[in-house]
Amino acid sequence: MRAAIYRDAKVLLEERPAPVPVAGQILVRVHASALNRADLLQRKGSYPAPPGWPVDIGGLEYAGAVEGVGAGVTRWQVGDRVMGLVGGGGHAEYVVVHQDEALAVPAKLSWEEAAAIPEAFLTAWDALTTRGQLQRGERVLLHAAASGVGTAALQIARHLGATVLGTSRSAEKLVRLKGLGLDVAIDTSARGFREQITDPVDLIIDPLGAPAFPDDLALLAPLGRLVLLGFLQGSLAKEVELGLILRKRLTVVGTVMSASTLEERRAIAGEYRDHLLPLFERDLLKPVVGAVLPMTEIAAAHAAMEKNETFGKVVLTW
């Protein structure tokens, strides 16, 4: 099979042996996968793959057709359309996953649209509901709202009855986010987000990290929650007023999908089947695909994401 390999901080296509499913696993012929910030970090050697996953093949999600099944598989048959999360290896023509962690692709969606769902929507759902405990009527702030996770979280939060504020350094992207239902657009190209928000927020979803952390704490209402998804702007926070966490009884929690265990991914798959799949089937949620490129142009996709030229998900196809 062909796979996108990381070597010397570069990404290139090579031939690799195709994986073979064992008991309980399915073999998926990948038609599309998406690009994530973690892939950029892994390429540079600063985001090691979780144990058990390929160390030099990126890709945290996939969409494709079942091509083979291991012993004891009852949930799926050859030809079924599936998608899901992986700890790596999604940027290859084949992946193997346990039958219980694969997700059904909504019938009306293309491969490209399906590939834009797993990492973005499952991360957003987990951050907003499981970690963030978002309630109807609350105010939620989404940093980097034009990202894949941001556009997914915006739709889910609106569906759950929240008022949504979102930040971006691009005025053009904020206009597009307003079209997705963003209530308050915050342009951070010239001014910080804290000085543009007058009322406290109940929940903040933050992939930025250290520079935003002090202002996040200051903006949270009493009993507010901060969910950290990453540290795109740095991981070492300085001069943080920790007293705010105590006085306002704040909750600060971190989460990352790629480190999930099989049992956790099984639980996530159940959340998808129970809560998200019906919303996709009713067109209440829609994947936001900003660009589609062939896997042969994966290096260009990396470059575009590094320059923050993307909106929503960048999808790669075989």
N, C-alpha and C positions, 0 to 999 in steps of 0.2 A: 504494500500500500504506500501511497504518498503521504508525507507528513511534513508540517512546518517545524523545522528544527532550530533551536537556539544554539549558536556557537559564536564565541568571542563577541558577545553583545550584538550579534546580527541574527537575522532570521532568514532561512532559506529552505527550499523544498528538497527532500531526500526520500529515498525508498527505505522502508522499514518493514519487518515482518508484521503481518496482520495479527491482531490478538485472537485468541481462541476462547470461547465461552466455556466455563466449567459449570458445575451443578448450580442451578438457581440464577444463572446469568443469561443475558441475551447479547447477541452480536448485532450492532447497529451500523448500517451503511450510512455514513454522515453525508447529508446533502448540503447542509449549511451550519455555520457556527458563527458566533459573534466575538468581537474583540473587546477586552476589558482592560482597565488600567493595570490590573494585576499582571496581565500578560506583558505589558511594557516593562514592569519592574522585574519580572522573572527573566526576561531577555537580558537585562542588565546585571543579573546575578544577585538582586536584592530582595527576591521574593521566592524562596525555595518551595518546591512542590511538596505537598503533604506526603507523609510516608505511604508507600504503596502506589503512587501515581508516577507517570513518566517525569523524569527530572529535566528533560530537554525538549519536551513537546508541550506547548502552551494550549490554551483553550479550556475554559471553564464551563462550557455549555455546548449543546449539540441539538440538532434536529435531523431526523432521518428515518429510514425504514428498517424494521427488524429483518435481518438476513439469516440469522441462525439462532438456535436456542440450545441451552445446556440441559442436562438431565433435571427433571422435576419442575421445569417451567410450565406454569399453567395460566399465567395472567396474559401472556402475549403470544401471538402467532406470527409466522413469517409473513411479511408484507404490511404489518401494522405500522402506523405512523406514530413515532414517539419523539420525545424531547426530554431534556433534563440537565441536571448539574453534574459535573465531574470535577475532581481535584486537579485535573490536567489531562492532556491527550485529546481534547475536543477539536484541535486543528489537525486532525488526521482523517483519512478516508473511512476508518473504522474505529469504533470504541466498543468495549464491553462494559456492561453495567449490571447490577443486580436487578432482577425483574421488579422488585418492589419500589425501586427509586425512579423508575422511568415514568414519564407523564404522557398522557394521551394528547396528541395535537388536535385542537379543535378543527372540525372538518372544513370550515370555511377559510382557514388560514393557509397561506403558501409556506413553503419551506423557509423562505427568508423571514417572514413574519414570525413563524414559530421559533426560529433561532434567536429572535430578539426578546423572548419571554423569560426563560428560566432564571438567569442570574439577576436580571433587573427586577422582575416582578416578585420573585420569591424573596430576594433580599429586601425589597421595599415592604412587602407584607410582613415579614419577620420583624423588621425594624419598627414599623408603625404599630403593629398589634401585639406581638409577643413581647418584644423588648420595650417598646414605647408606650404600650397600654393606652393608645389614642382613644378618646371618647368623643361622641357627637357633640358639636358645639365648641370644641377646643380650637386653639390656634396653634398651627404647626409651621415651623420654619424649615425650609429645605435649602441647604447650601448646594451649589452646583446643580441647580434645578434643571438645567438643560441636558444633563447626562442621562444615560440609560436608566439608572436607578432613580434619578430625579424625576424624569417624565413618568415613570411607573408610579412612584410614590405620590406624585401630584394627582394622578387619576384615582388611586386607591383612597387617598385622604379625602378627596372631594366626595367620593362615593360613600365614605363613612360619616359624612356630615361635618367635616372640619373646615375651618377657614385656613387657606393655604397662602403663606408668604414664601417667595422664592428669590434666591440671589443668583446673579450672573454678571460677568464682566462685559457682556455683549448686549447692547440695546436691541439688536435685531433678534437675538435669541429670546429675549424677554417678551417681545411682541408675539413670537410664535408660542411661547408658554401661556400667554394670556388667551390665545386661541384654544389651548387645552383646558382652560378653566382656572388659571392662576388668579387668585384674588388680589394679591399685592406684589407688584414687581419691584425688585430692589437692584438697581444698577450699582455695582461695586467697582466700576472702572475708575471712578474719581474720588468716591467717598466710601468710608467703611459702613458696613451694614448696621452696626449698633446705633449710630447717630441718625439713621433713617427710619428706625422703628420706635414709635412712641409708646406703645403698650406692650406689656409682657406677653410672652408666648408660653404655651404649656409643654410643647415638645419641639426639640430640634434634632434633625437628622443631618449629621455632619461628616462628610468624607475629607474635609480639609485638614483637620488636625490642629497642631500647636498654635498658629497665629490666631485662629478663631476662638480657641478655647476660653480665654478670659472673658471675651465679649459674650460668648454663649452663656456662661454662668451668670453674667450680669443681666441678660435679657430674660432669663427663665423666671416664670412666676413661682410663688411658693408651691412646693410639691411638684415642680416641673421635672422633666426627664430629658436627658441628653444622650442620644445614641450615636456613638462614634463608629463610622464605617471604614475609616482610613485616615491617612495623614499625607495627603497630596502636597501640602505646603509645609510639611515638617512634623517630626514626632517629638521634639523636645520643647515642652512648654516652659516659659520662664515668667516669673512674677505673677503667679496665679493666686488670687484671693480665695484660699480654700475655705475661709470662714463663711463664704456665701453658700457653700454646699451644706454646711451645718445649720446656719440660720434659716435658710429657706427650705431645708429638708429635701434637697435635690437628689435625684438618682442619676448616676453617670454609668453607662454600660457600653461595652464594646462588643462587636460581633463581626465575624467574617465567615462567609459561606464555604469557602474552599477547604476550610479545616474541619468541616462537619464529618462526623462518623457515619457509618452506614445506617445505624439506628436513627440518627438525627435526620439523615436524608430521607429515610422512610417516613418519618413523622412529617417532614416538609412536604413530601409527595401527598400525604393525606390531607394536609392543609390546602394544597392546590386543588385536589379533587373536590373537597367540601366547599371551598369558598371562592376560589378564583376561576376554575373552569366554567361554572355556570355564568359568571360575569362576561367571560370572553364569548361564550355561546350566544349571549343576549346583546352583544356589541356594547356593553357597558364599560368594558376595558378594551383598549386597542394597543398593540405594540407600536412603538414609534421607531421606524427604520429611517435613519438619516442618510445612509449610504449603503450600497451593495457593491462589493468588489469580488472578482474571482480570487481564489486562494493564491494564485500565482502573483497577485499584487499585494500580498500581506505586508511587505516592507513599506509600501506606500501608505497602507492603512495605519501602521504604527506611527509613521511620520505625521500623518494628519491628526491623529489623536494627541500626539505630543505637542502639537501646535494649537490645541484646543479649537480646531476647525470643525469639530463634529457636533451634531445635534441628535439626541437620542442614541440609537444603537448603530454601530458599524457592523455590517454582516458580511461574512466571507463565504463563498460558495465553491463547491467542487464541480 
